[in-house]
Amino acid sequence: MEPPTVAEVLRRHGGEYLRQFGETLSAEHKKVLRAITACRTGELGTVHYQCVSCGSTHVMGRSCGNRHCPSCQKDKAKAWLQKQTGRLLPCPYFLITFTVPAELRDFMRSHPREAYTALFEASSEALKALAADPRHIGTKRPGFFGVLHTWGRDLNYHPHVHYVVPGGGLSDDGERWLPCGAQFFLPVRPLSILYRAKFRAAMERAGLLNEIDPDVWKEPWIVHSKAVGDGRASLKYLAPYVFRVAISDSRIVSCEDGRVTFTYRKSGTSHWRKMTLEATEFIRRFLQHVLPRGFQKVRHYGFLSPNSQEPFESVQWLVSVYYDLTYLLLCFSIEVGLERPRIRCAECGQMMVLVAYLPPYQDSS
């Protein structure tokens, strides 16, 4: 027997969870529960395919398409990774992570939209301000992107942002590449001080400062910075976080007797362990990572922003010229098409073509 999926766990125990906590559950959490439990069951309608080889027909329940559904999002990570890898610059890269003190987590969980917005705003502005300092890189035009990550390995709440940062930036006139060292981007201590101050200012503007324990501003806010070579490994690490929430189906071991067992890897080790939780506690941990409606968990800045006036190809050229890598630039410029996952016939293994979409059955009686 195959292990259950996250959707199956929610189908088995979501009703009990709603009976216990439905009155205090947010509308967004209820919507996610409804979507994932209905995913591919036929409740949302059906999709009809026909095999191009043997002619057999196959009927599948429509996917919910919810961005928190592990089953719907698993194929998107590969396409995202392929696209982002094609946009890497031929220079050193850094992975910079901004965390928050543990004492702030309950507040952030209660005010996710305001807190996550402040997390992105404060961390990105701190990066740009310190990069512009002539004692460091001296560029007012860096480029980077960040991914919001709210969970720890055991599904507990641990909000932080990972930034993938090329090692340098553009000169004011946009005609030169200003590099940092291969192993050092920016000093983390002043970066963390700036970040904390900017987060506090954002909370004050939002009118929420009085809801935060003042001692939080006296604590050190941890920022990690790590040289990651050409950036490929960091993209591979982040890709699963972009298109799923908290846990993938492959980590579910069992769902029996009202308890869910899943695997996790303890921080700092390569060993996988098992954890067993009551089903309602598993659902609670899963739902606490649901994002506010419409919230963008991946954000691009500077010359990597979609609104940048500097063509990305120009930045590639400047970096390649600085490092004398003209041949490498040509290799980077080759476009690689993204392959869509193909649906194959369960009987003969050949490709299938879409025949029709049918809406959910509605009883008119």
FIDO-44922 format. One record per residue (C-alpha): residue number from 1; x, y, z. Coordinates in nm, 3 decimals, m for minus. Layout:
residues N
+------+---------+---------+---------+
: resi :      c1 :      c2 :      c3 :
+------+---------+---------+---------+
:  NUM :       X :       Y :       Z :
...
+------+---------+---------+---------+
END
This chain:
residues 365
+------+---------+---------+---------+
: resi :      c1 :      c2 :      c3 :
+------+---------+---------+---------+
:    1 :   0.000 :   0.000 :   0.000 :
:    2 :   0.133 :   0.340 :  m0.099 :
:    3 :   0.180 :   0.604 :   0.174 :
:    4 :  m0.097 :   0.865 :   0.194 :
:    5 :  m0.062 :   1.214 :   0.050 :
:    6 :  m0.114 :   1.540 :   0.234 :
:    7 :  m0.453 :   1.566 :   0.059 :
:    8 :  m0.556 :   1.225 :   0.191 :
:    9 :  m0.460 :   1.322 :   0.545 :
:   10 :  m0.674 :   1.635 :   0.515 :
:   11 :  m0.966 :   1.437 :   0.368 :
:   12 :  m0.957 :   1.187 :   0.654 :
:   13 :  m0.917 :   1.434 :   0.939 :
:   14 :  m1.007 :   1.779 :   0.805 :
:   15 :  m1.369 :   1.742 :   0.916 :
:   16 :  m1.267 :   1.673 :   1.274 :
:   17 :  m1.027 :   1.965 :   1.265 :
:   18 :  m1.306 :   2.195 :   1.148 :
:   19 :  m1.538 :   2.069 :   1.421 :
:   20 :  m1.276 :   2.150 :   1.684 :
:   21 :  m1.135 :   2.476 :   1.550 :
:   22 :  m1.370 :   2.594 :   1.274 :
:   23 :  m1.503 :   2.891 :   1.471 :
:   24 :  m1.156 :   3.043 :   1.507 :
:   25 :  m1.018 :   2.931 :   1.170 :
:   26 :  m0.956 :   3.206 :   0.913 :
:   27 :  m1.147 :   3.213 :   0.584 :
:   28 :  m0.819 :   3.162 :   0.397 :
:   29 :  m0.738 :   2.846 :   0.593 :
:   30 :  m1.088 :   2.709 :   0.531 :
:   31 :  m1.051 :   2.780 :   0.160 :
:   32 :  m0.721 :   2.590 :   0.145 :
:   33 :  m0.874 :   2.295 :   0.329 :
:   34 :  m1.168 :   2.282 :   0.088 :
:   35 :  m0.946 :   2.307 :  m0.219 :
:   36 :  m0.692 :   2.042 :  m0.124 :
:   37 :  m0.949 :   1.791 :   0.003 :
:   38 :  m1.142 :   1.822 :  m0.325 :
:   39 :  m0.830 :   1.801 :  m0.544 :
:   40 :  m0.847 :   1.525 :  m0.809 :
:   41 :  m1.151 :   1.362 :  m0.649 :
:   42 :  m1.394 :   1.460 :  m0.925 :
:   43 :  m1.567 :   1.709 :  m0.697 :
:   44 :  m1.416 :   1.992 :  m0.903 :
:   45 :  m1.501 :   1.830 :  m1.234 :
:   46 :  m1.316 :   1.582 :  m1.451 :
:   47 :  m1.060 :   1.584 :  m1.731 :
:   48 :  m1.090 :   1.329 :  m2.013 :
:   49 :  m0.784 :   1.205 :  m2.204 :
:   50 :  m0.739 :   0.961 :  m2.491 :
:   51 :  m0.425 :   0.763 :  m2.570 :
:   52 :  m0.278 :   0.838 :  m2.914 :
:   53 :  m0.160 :   0.479 :  m2.946 :
:   54 :  m0.414 :   0.233 :  m2.808 :
:   55 :  m0.712 :   0.470 :  m2.810 :
:   56 :  m0.815 :   0.397 :  m2.451 :
:   57 :  m0.977 :   0.680 :  m2.258 :
:   58 :  m0.889 :   0.792 :  m1.907 :
:   59 :  m1.090 :   1.012 :  m1.672 :
:   60 :  m0.914 :   1.210 :  m1.399 :
:   61 :  m1.043 :   1.442 :  m1.134 :
:   62 :  m0.950 :   1.805 :  m1.192 :
:   63 :  m0.670 :   1.952 :  m0.986 :
:   64 :  m0.751 :   2.229 :  m0.739 :
:   65 :  m0.459 :   2.445 :  m0.855 :
:   66 :  m0.421 :   2.593 :  m0.506 :
:   67 :  m0.066 :   2.715 :  m0.448 :
:   68 :  m0.057 :   2.539 :  m0.110 :
:   69 :  m0.141 :   2.196 :  m0.257 :
:   70 :   0.167 :   1.970 :  m0.274 :
:   71 :   0.016 :   1.756 :  m0.551 :
:   72 :  m0.058 :   2.053 :  m0.779 :
:   73 :   0.268 :   2.236 :  m0.732 :
:   74 :   0.532 :   1.962 :  m0.755 :
:   75 :   0.588 :   1.990 :  m1.132 :
:   76 :   0.632 :   2.369 :  m1.123 :
:   77 :   0.951 :   2.363 :  m0.915 :
:   78 :   1.146 :   2.189 :  m1.193 :
:   79 :   1.038 :   2.447 :  m1.452 :
:   80 :   1.123 :   2.736 :  m1.216 :
:   81 :   1.467 :   2.589 :  m1.144 :
:   82 :   1.539 :   2.546 :  m1.514 :
:   83 :   1.439 :   2.906 :  m1.590 :
:   84 :   1.633 :   3.062 :  m1.302 :
:   85 :   1.945 :   2.857 :  m1.376 :
:   86 :   1.940 :   3.003 :  m1.727 :
:   87 :   1.946 :   3.354 :  m1.575 :
:   88 :   2.251 :   3.308 :  m1.353 :
:   89 :   2.531 :   3.557 :  m1.404 :
:   90 :   2.890 :   3.432 :  m1.449 :
:   91 :   3.006 :   3.565 :  m1.110 :
:   92 :   3.026 :   3.455 :  m0.745 :
:   93 :   2.691 :   3.418 :  m0.567 :
:   94 :   2.582 :   3.447 :  m0.205 :
:   95 :   2.290 :   3.307 :  m0.006 :
:   96 :   2.184 :   3.560 :   0.259 :
:   97 :   1.920 :   3.465 :   0.514 :
:   98 :   1.729 :   3.707 :   0.737 :
:   99 :   1.562 :   3.557 :   1.045 :
:  100 :   1.353 :   3.702 :   1.329 :
:  101 :   1.379 :   3.643 :   1.706 :
:  102 :   1.166 :   3.356 :   1.835 :
:  103 :   0.975 :   3.599 :   2.057 :
:  104 :   0.836 :   3.773 :   1.746 :
:  105 :   0.689 :   3.462 :   1.585 :
:  106 :   0.350 :   3.465 :   1.760 :
:  107 :   0.299 :   3.824 :   1.652 :
:  108 :   0.391 :   3.743 :   1.292 :
:  109 :   0.157 :   3.446 :   1.286 :
:  110 :  m0.128 :   3.675 :   1.401 :
:  111 :  m0.042 :   3.951 :   1.148 :
:  112 :   0.107 :   3.760 :   0.852 :
:  113 :   0.044 :   4.011 :   0.574 :
:  114 :   0.191 :   4.310 :   0.760 :
:  115 :   0.476 :   4.109 :   0.911 :
:  116 :   0.584 :   3.932 :   0.589 :
:  117 :   0.567 :   4.260 :   0.398 :
:  118 :   0.790 :   4.422 :   0.662 :
:  119 :   1.027 :   4.125 :   0.651 :
:  120 :   1.082 :   4.168 :   0.277 :
:  121 :   1.094 :   4.547 :   0.295 :
:  122 :   1.337 :   4.571 :   0.587 :
:  123 :   1.576 :   4.301 :   0.464 :
:  124 :   1.590 :   4.420 :   0.102 :
:  125 :   1.637 :   4.785 :   0.201 :
:  126 :   1.915 :   4.687 :   0.443 :
:  127 :   2.093 :   4.496 :   0.165 :
:  128 :   2.067 :   4.788 :  m0.076 :
:  129 :   2.177 :   5.048 :   0.181 :
:  130 :   2.488 :   4.859 :   0.288 :
:  131 :   2.582 :   4.763 :  m0.070 :
:  132 :   2.578 :   5.135 :  m0.160 :
:  133 :   2.833 :   5.215 :   0.110 :
:  134 :   3.168 :   5.292 :  m0.063 :
:  135 :   3.346 :   5.109 :   0.218 :
:  136 :   3.190 :   4.791 :   0.087 :
:  137 :   3.077 :   4.748 :  m0.276 :
:  138 :   2.973 :   5.105 :  m0.352 :
:  139 :   2.688 :   5.010 :  m0.583 :
:  140 :   2.347 :   5.171 :  m0.565 :
:  141 :   2.223 :   4.924 :  m0.824 :
:  142 :   2.251 :   4.567 :  m0.695 :
:  143 :   2.020 :   4.290 :  m0.809 :
:  144 :   1.886 :   3.993 :  m0.611 :
:  145 :   1.574 :   3.793 :  m0.538 :
:  146 :   1.425 :   3.658 :  m0.216 :
:  147 :   1.207 :   3.364 :  m0.120 :
:  148 :   0.988 :   3.367 :   0.192 :
:  149 :   1.014 :   3.046 :   0.395 :
:  150 :   0.797 :   3.006 :   0.706 :
:  151 :   0.856 :   2.651 :   0.826 :
:  152 :   1.122 :   2.449 :   1.003 :
:  153 :   1.199 :   2.088 :   0.923 :
:  154 :   0.938 :   1.963 :   1.173 :
:  155 :   0.665 :   2.194 :   1.030 :
:  156 :   0.692 :   2.440 :   1.320 :
:  157 :   0.667 :   2.812 :   1.250 :
:  158 :   1.001 :   2.975 :   1.164 :
:  159 :   0.960 :   3.272 :   0.923 :
:  160 :   1.268 :   3.390 :   0.735 :
:  161 :   1.374 :   3.509 :   0.390 :
:  162 :   1.648 :   3.361 :   0.172 :
:  163 :   1.811 :   3.593 :  m0.083 :
:  164 :   2.017 :   3.473 :  m0.378 :
:  165 :   2.257 :   3.758 :  m0.450 :
:  166 :   2.507 :   3.801 :  m0.736 :
:  167 :   2.839 :   3.926 :  m0.598 :
:  168 :   2.835 :   4.287 :  m0.711 :
:  169 :   2.623 :   4.549 :  m0.881 :
:  170 :   2.611 :   4.813 :  m1.152 :
:  171 :   2.783 :   5.149 :  m1.144 :
:  172 :   2.564 :   5.461 :  m1.131 :
:  173 :   2.589 :   5.507 :  m1.509 :
:  174 :   2.520 :   5.139 :  m1.573 :
:  175 :   2.837 :   5.096 :  m1.776 :
:  176 :   3.054 :   4.898 :  m1.531 :
:  177 :   3.023 :   4.596 :  m1.306 :
:  178 :   3.132 :   4.666 :  m0.948 :
:  179 :   3.230 :   4.333 :  m0.786 :
:  180 :   3.262 :   4.222 :  m0.426 :
:  181 :   3.508 :   3.956 :  m0.313 :
:  182 :   3.455 :   3.595 :  m0.412 :
:  183 :   3.399 :   3.487 :  m0.049 :
:  184 :   3.255 :   3.800 :   0.113 :
:  185 :   2.954 :   4.010 :   0.019 :
:  186 :   2.863 :   4.237 :   0.312 :
:  187 :   2.936 :   4.233 :   0.688 :
:  188 :   2.642 :   4.067 :   0.865 :
:  189 :   2.658 :   4.261 :   1.195 :
:  190 :   2.580 :   4.608 :   1.052 :
:  191 :   2.340 :   4.437 :   0.809 :
:  192 :   2.144 :   4.287 :   1.099 :
:  193 :   2.134 :   4.622 :   1.286 :
:  194 :   1.997 :   4.800 :   0.978 :
:  195 :   1.747 :   4.521 :   0.920 :
:  196 :   1.614 :   4.536 :   1.277 :
:  197 :   1.575 :   4.915 :   1.266 :
:  198 :   1.393 :   4.906 :   0.933 :
:  199 :   1.158 :   4.631 :   1.051 :
:  200 :   1.073 :   4.834 :   1.361 :
:  201 :   1.004 :   5.142 :   1.146 :
:  202 :   0.776 :   4.936 :   0.922 :
:  203 :   0.578 :   4.813 :   1.224 :
:  204 :   0.544 :   5.169 :   1.350 :
:  205 :   0.407 :   5.283 :   1.014 :
:  206 :   0.162 :   4.991 :   1.022 :
:  207 :   0.040 :   5.096 :   1.367 :
:  208 :   0.140 :   4.763 :   1.521 :
:  209 :   0.445 :   4.862 :   1.724 :
:  210 :   0.255 :   4.857 :   2.053 :
:  211 :   0.166 :   4.489 :   2.003 :
:  212 :   0.532 :   4.385 :   2.004 :
:  213 :   0.736 :   4.320 :   2.318 :
:  214 :   0.989 :   4.610 :   2.339 :
:  215 :   1.262 :   4.364 :   2.443 :
:  216 :   1.259 :   4.228 :   2.087 :
:  217 :   1.439 :   4.541 :   1.968 :
:  218 :   1.720 :   4.486 :   2.221 :
:  219 :   1.800 :   4.138 :   2.092 :
:  220 :   2.041 :   4.061 :   1.808 :
:  221 :   1.861 :   3.981 :   1.483 :
:  222 :   2.050 :   3.703 :   1.308 :
:  223 :   2.158 :   3.735 :   0.946 :
:  224 :   2.352 :   3.456 :   0.775 :
:  225 :   2.567 :   3.511 :   0.466 :
:  226 :   2.729 :   3.228 :   0.277 :
:  227 :   2.932 :   3.216 :  m0.045 :
:  228 :   2.765 :   2.961 :  m0.274 :
:  229 :   2.985 :   2.950 :  m0.583 :
:  230 :   2.796 :   2.994 :  m0.909 :
:  231 :   2.454 :   2.991 :  m0.741 :
:  232 :   2.325 :   2.666 :  m0.889 :
:  233 :   2.320 :   2.476 :  m0.559 :
:  234 :   2.124 :   2.757 :  m0.391 :
:  235 :   1.862 :   2.757 :  m0.664 :
:  236 :   1.826 :   2.381 :  m0.630 :
:  237 :   1.786 :   2.422 :  m0.253 :
:  238 :   1.520 :   2.694 :  m0.287 :
:  239 :   1.317 :   2.549 :  m0.576 :
:  240 :   1.099 :   2.320 :  m0.359 :
:  241 :   1.012 :   2.613 :  m0.130 :
:  242 :   0.882 :   2.828 :  m0.414 :
:  243 :   0.597 :   2.596 :  m0.516 :
:  244 :   0.493 :   2.415 :  m0.202 :
:  245 :   0.414 :   2.482 :   0.160 :
:  246 :   0.561 :   2.307 :   0.462 :
:  247 :   0.581 :   1.946 :   0.342 :
:  248 :   0.577 :   1.734 :   0.026 :
:  249 :   0.372 :   1.419 :  m0.025 :
:  250 :   0.688 :   1.207 :  m0.037 :
:  251 :   0.761 :   1.276 :   0.330 :
:  252 :   0.433 :   1.129 :   0.459 :
:  253 :   0.496 :   0.778 :   0.594 :
:  254 :   0.157 :   0.682 :   0.735 :
:  255 :  m0.179 :   0.807 :   0.861 :
:  256 :  m0.324 :   0.557 :   1.106 :
:  257 :  m0.529 :   0.566 :   1.427 :
:  258 :  m0.563 :   0.943 :   1.411 :
:  259 :  m0.188 :   1.000 :   1.392 :
:  260 :   0.035 :   1.112 :   1.107 :
:  261 :   0.398 :   1.003 :   1.072 :
:  262 :   0.636 :   1.190 :   0.843 :
:  263 :   1.009 :   1.214 :   0.787 :
:  264 :   1.232 :   1.512 :   0.858 :
:  265 :   1.601 :   1.581 :   0.858 :
:  266 :   1.750 :   1.721 :   1.174 :
:  267 :   1.932 :   2.051 :   1.117 :
:  268 :   2.307 :   2.008 :   1.072 :
:  269 :   2.286 :   1.639 :   0.981 :
:  270 :   2.213 :   1.427 :   0.675 :
:  271 :   2.013 :   1.171 :   0.872 :
:  272 :   1.639 :   1.139 :   0.820 :
:  273 :   1.419 :   1.081 :   1.123 :
:  274 :   1.050 :   1.013 :   1.177 :
:  275 :   0.804 :   1.226 :   1.372 :
:  276 :   0.450 :   1.126 :   1.468 :
:  277 :   0.181 :   1.384 :   1.548 :
:  278 :  m0.189 :   1.373 :   1.622 :
:  279 :  m0.368 :   1.437 :   1.292 :
:  280 :  m0.520 :   1.761 :   1.418 :
:  281 :  m0.177 :   1.887 :   1.525 :
:  282 :  m0.035 :   1.794 :   1.184 :
:  283 :  m0.312 :   1.994 :   1.015 :
:  284 :  m0.256 :   2.288 :   1.249 :
:  285 :   0.114 :   2.295 :   1.166 :
:  286 :   0.040 :   2.269 :   0.794 :
:  287 :  m0.218 :   2.547 :   0.790 :
:  288 :  m0.007 :   2.795 :   0.987 :
:  289 :   0.209 :   2.827 :   0.675 :
:  290 :  m0.078 :   2.928 :   0.447 :
:  291 :   0.007 :   3.268 :   0.299 :
:  292 :  m0.226 :   3.569 :   0.289 :
:  293 :  m0.433 :   3.586 :  m0.026 :
:  294 :  m0.233 :   3.721 :  m0.320 :
:  295 :   0.089 :   3.753 :  m0.121 :
:  296 :   0.404 :   3.721 :  m0.335 :
:  297 :   0.650 :   3.485 :  m0.167 :
:  298 :   0.920 :   3.541 :  m0.433 :
:  299 :   1.035 :   3.898 :  m0.498 :
:  300 :   1.298 :   4.039 :  m0.734 :
:  301 :   1.493 :   4.360 :  m0.683 :
:  302 :   1.722 :   4.593 :  m0.874 :
:  303 :   1.841 :   4.475 :  m1.214 :
:  304 :   1.666 :   4.139 :  m1.155 :
:  305 :   1.329 :   4.308 :  m1.113 :
:  306 :   1.078 :   4.268 :  m1.400 :
:  307 :   1.049 :   4.650 :  m1.391 :
:  308 :   1.422 :   4.711 :  m1.430 :
:  309 :   1.511 :   4.953 :  m1.709 :
:  310 :   1.845 :   4.774 :  m1.754 :
:  311 :   1.810 :   4.476 :  m1.992 :
:  312 :   1.932 :   4.159 :  m1.826 :
:  313 :   2.143 :   4.080 :  m2.131 :
:  314 :   2.334 :   4.405 :  m2.074 :
:  315 :   2.413 :   4.302 :  m1.717 :
:  316 :   2.532 :   3.962 :  m1.841 :
:  317 :   2.760 :   4.137 :  m2.087 :
:  318 :   2.910 :   4.371 :  m1.826 :
:  319 :   2.980 :   4.085 :  m1.585 :
:  320 :   3.131 :   3.870 :  m1.858 :
:  321 :   3.353 :   4.152 :  m1.982 :
:  322 :   3.473 :   4.224 :  m1.625 :
:  323 :   3.573 :   3.859 :  m1.575 :
:  324 :   3.689 :   3.821 :  m1.936 :
:  325 :   3.430 :   3.550 :  m1.997 :
:  326 :   3.297 :   3.633 :  m2.342 :
:  327 :   3.280 :   3.266 :  m2.441 :
:  328 :   3.089 :   3.184 :  m2.123 :
:  329 :   2.843 :   3.465 :  m2.197 :
:  330 :   2.759 :   3.300 :  m2.528 :
:  331 :   2.689 :   2.973 :  m2.345 :
:  332 :   2.466 :   3.148 :  m2.093 :
:  333 :   2.267 :   3.315 :  m2.371 :
:  334 :   2.136 :   2.989 :  m2.514 :
:  335 :   1.765 :   2.961 :  m2.442 :
:  336 :   1.646 :   2.627 :  m2.311 :
:  337 :   1.281 :   2.545 :  m2.364 :
:  338 :   1.079 :   2.439 :  m2.062 :
:  339 :   0.922 :   2.097 :  m2.095 :
:  340 :   0.569 :   2.050 :  m1.969 :
:  341 :   0.510 :   1.720 :  m1.787 :
:  342 :   0.352 :   1.467 :  m2.021 :
:  343 :   0.055 :   1.251 :  m1.925 :
:  344 :   0.097 :   0.892 :  m2.037 :
:  345 :  m0.143 :   0.604 :  m2.079 :
:  346 :  m0.156 :   0.365 :  m1.783 :
:  347 :  m0.212 :   0.072 :  m2.021 :
:  348 :   0.053 :   0.116 :  m2.289 :
:  349 :   0.270 :   0.402 :  m2.164 :
:  350 :   0.221 :   0.623 :  m2.469 :
:  351 :   0.120 :   0.990 :  m2.469 :
:  352 :  m0.238 :   1.097 :  m2.416 :
:  353 :  m0.419 :   1.399 :  m2.558 :
:  354 :  m0.684 :   1.612 :  m2.390 :
:  355 :  m1.037 :   1.538 :  m2.508 :
:  356 :  m1.264 :   1.739 :  m2.279 :
:  357 :  m1.319 :   1.912 :  m1.948 :
:  358 :  m1.644 :   1.832 :  m1.770 :
:  359 :  m1.775 :   2.050 :  m1.486 :
:  360 :  m1.880 :   1.906 :  m1.150 :
:  361 :  m2.209 :   1.715 :  m1.157 :
:  362 :  m2.497 :   1.919 :  m1.022 :
:  363 :  m2.817 :   1.756 :  m0.911 :
:  364 :  m3.105 :   1.966 :  m1.046 :
:  365 :  m3.375 :   1.785 :  m0.849 :
+------+---------+---------+---------+
END
